[in-house]
Amino acid sequence: MADVHLAVGVAVMASNLVAGLWGATAWIARQPSVSFWYLLRVAQGSVIVQVVLGALLLISGHEAKDGLHYMYGVAPLVVNLFAEGMRAGAAQRELPEGVDFAALGAGEQRTIALRIVRHETGVMALAALLIVAFAVRAAQVSGHMF
């Protein structure tokens, strides 16, 4: 099971790197990207699988060489949760207070919707790149990398 945990760890790094770079590119280009959200969900799924595998290894008696591995290993899950919370509030931050979105013209609605999507994309791309950093550190302190 340790080998599977290692392989999924590589998948966490790779999938979050691809999603983070894809999202950052979309954010910089100010172009919404549907495929970014699919890549992001795959990356988030890999984090969940990795944390579950790590917990199963711990329960079965396998311990990391360095206790920091646990912090760096769980941090991506925490980052995902916080980022989703921030993403959920993007509409509130982009929509002026007291404005009835439904009463706006189609052009204004589109402009606000694009700002919301861009904000959400930026938050989630940054989170994915942060997860890569935590996953690399988890691998480093486990002794399986660098």
C-alpha positions as CSV (number, residue, x, y, z in Angstrom):
1,M,0.0,0.0,0.0
2,A,3.0,2.3,0.6
3,D,3.8,2.1,-3.1
4,V,0.3,3.1,-4.0
5,H,0.5,6.0,-1.6
6,L,3.7,7.1,-3.3
7,A,2.2,6.8,-6.8
8,V,-0.9,8.8,-5.8
9,G,1.4,11.4,-4.3
10,V,3.0,11.8,-7.7
11,A,-0.4,12.1,-9.2
12,V,-1.3,14.8,-6.7
13,M,1.7,16.8,-7.7
14,A,1.2,16.3,-11.4
15,S,-2.6,16.9,-11.5
16,N,-2.4,20.0,-9.3
17,L,0.4,21.4,-11.3
18,V,-1.5,20.9,-14.6
19,A,-4.7,22.3,-13.1
20,G,-2.9,25.3,-11.4
21,L,-1.0,26.3,-14.6
22,W,-4.1,25.8,-16.7
23,G,-6.1,28.0,-14.4
24,A,-3.4,30.6,-14.1
25,T,-3.2,30.8,-17.8
26,A,-6.9,31.2,-18.1
27,W,-6.9,33.9,-15.3
28,I,-4.1,35.8,-17.0
29,A,-5.8,35.6,-20.4
30,R,-9.1,36.6,-18.9
31,Q,-10.7,33.7,-20.7
32,P,-13.0,31.3,-18.9
33,S,-12.0,27.6,-19.2
34,V,-14.5,24.8,-18.7
35,S,-11.7,22.3,-18.9
36,F,-9.9,23.9,-16.0
37,W,-12.7,22.9,-13.7
38,Y,-12.6,19.3,-14.8
39,L,-8.8,19.2,-14.3
40,L,-9.2,20.9,-10.9
41,R,-11.8,18.3,-9.7
42,V,-9.5,15.4,-10.8
43,A,-6.7,17.1,-8.9
44,Q,-8.9,17.6,-5.8
45,G,-10.0,13.9,-6.0
46,S,-6.4,12.8,-6.0
47,V,-5.8,14.8,-2.8
48,I,-8.7,13.0,-1.1
49,V,-7.5,9.6,-2.2
50,Q,-4.0,10.5,-1.0
51,V,-5.1,11.6,2.4
52,V,-7.3,8.4,2.8
53,L,-4.4,6.2,1.8
54,G,-2.1,8.0,4.2
55,A,-4.6,7.5,7.0
56,L,-5.0,3.8,6.2
57,L,-1.2,3.4,6.3
58,L,-1.0,5.1,9.6
59,I,-3.8,3.0,11.0
60,S,-2.1,-0.2,9.8
61,G,1.1,0.7,11.7
62,H,3.2,2.5,9.1
63,E,4.7,5.7,10.4
64,A,6.4,8.4,8.5
65,K,10.1,9.0,9.2
66,D,9.4,12.7,10.0
67,G,6.3,14.0,11.8
68,L,6.1,16.9,9.4
69,H,5.0,14.5,6.7
70,Y,1.6,14.4,8.3
71,M,1.2,18.2,8.4
72,Y,2.3,18.5,4.8
73,G,0.2,15.5,3.8
74,V,-3.0,16.9,5.3
75,A,-2.4,20.5,4.3
76,P,-3.6,20.0,0.7
77,L,-7.0,18.9,2.0
78,V,-7.2,22.0,4.2
79,V,-6.1,24.2,1.3
80,N,-8.9,22.8,-0.9
81,L,-11.5,23.4,1.8
82,F,-10.5,27.0,2.4
83,A,-10.2,27.7,-1.3
84,E,-13.7,26.3,-1.9
85,G,-15.0,28.6,0.8
86,M,-13.3,31.6,-0.8
87,R,-14.6,30.6,-4.2
88,A,-18.1,30.4,-2.8
89,G,-17.9,34.0,-1.7
90,A,-16.6,35.3,-5.1
91,A,-20.1,36.3,-6.3
92,Q,-20.7,38.3,-3.2
93,R,-17.5,40.2,-3.6
94,E,-18.0,40.9,-7.3
95,L,-21.7,41.8,-7.2
96,P,-22.2,45.4,-5.9
97,E,-24.3,45.4,-2.7
98,G,-28.0,45.9,-3.2
99,V,-27.8,45.3,-6.9
100,D,-30.6,43.0,-8.3
101,F,-28.7,40.8,-10.7
102,A,-31.8,39.7,-12.5
103,A,-32.8,43.3,-13.1
104,L,-29.5,44.1,-14.9
105,G,-29.2,44.0,-18.7
106,A,-27.8,40.9,-20.4
107,G,-24.5,42.7,-21.1
108,E,-24.0,43.8,-17.5
109,Q,-24.9,40.3,-16.3
110,R,-22.3,38.8,-18.6
111,T,-19.7,41.2,-17.4
112,I,-20.3,40.5,-13.8
113,A,-20.5,36.7,-14.4
114,L,-17.1,36.8,-16.2
115,R,-15.6,38.7,-13.3
116,I,-17.0,36.1,-10.9
117,V,-15.6,33.2,-12.9
118,R,-12.2,34.9,-13.2
119,H,-12.1,35.5,-9.5
120,E,-13.0,31.8,-8.8
121,T,-10.5,30.6,-11.3
122,G,-7.7,32.7,-9.8
123,V,-8.5,31.5,-6.3
124,M,-8.6,27.8,-7.3
125,A,-5.5,28.0,-9.5
126,L,-3.5,29.5,-6.7
127,A,-4.8,26.8,-4.3
128,A,-3.7,24.1,-6.8
129,L,-0.2,25.5,-7.0
130,L,0.0,25.8,-3.2
131,I,-1.0,22.1,-3.0
132,V,1.9,21.2,-5.3
133,A,4.3,23.0,-2.9
134,F,2.8,21.1,0.1
135,A,2.9,17.8,-1.8
136,V,6.5,18.3,-2.7
137,R,7.4,19.1,0.9
138,A,5.5,16.0,2.1
139,A,7.6,13.9,-0.4
140,Q,10.8,15.5,0.7
141,V,10.3,14.9,4.4
142,S,9.2,11.4,3.8
143,G,12.6,10.7,2.2
144,H,11.1,9.7,-1.2
145,M,12.2,12.8,-3.1
146,F,15.3,14.9,-3.6
